[in-house]
Amino acid sequence: MRHVTRDDVIKAVGPVDDVTIAQIIGTGATIDELAEAQAWLANDEPFMNTGKPLATGRVRGLVEILSELETSEDPDDGQSGPAVS
């Protein structure tokens, strides 16, 4: 298993700021873990309904980072893109 790279992050989540890319890479996550985190964000209710345990470890960290990204991209919040920390 190899850890995610900058290119992997951009392919998976689209263009984001360098801080977010560094946070994602800094988790030490693999590509599979990044994909699992994205699946959790897209399908958390169906996952819970099937009895799948909540995300833990690196996947949970990724879910938190990615959910902050989604919040900062919300068109109703007056911002036009990802927040730069």
Stockholm file with secondary structure:
# STOCKHOLM 1.0

chainA/1-85         MRHVTRDDVIKAVGPVDDVTIAQIIGTGATIDELAEAQAWLANDEPFMNTGKPLATGRVRGLVEILSELETSEDPDDGQSGPAVS
#=GR chainA/1-85 SS CCBCCHHHHHHHHCSCCHHHHHHHHHTTCBHHHHHHHHHHHHHHHHHHHTTCCCCCHHHHHHHHHHHHHHHHTCGGGTCSSCCCC
#=GC SS_cons        CCBCCHHHHHHHHCSCCHHHHHHHHHTTCBHHHHHHHHHHHHHHHHHHHTTCCCCCHHHHHHHHHHHHHHHHTCGGGTCSSCCCC
//
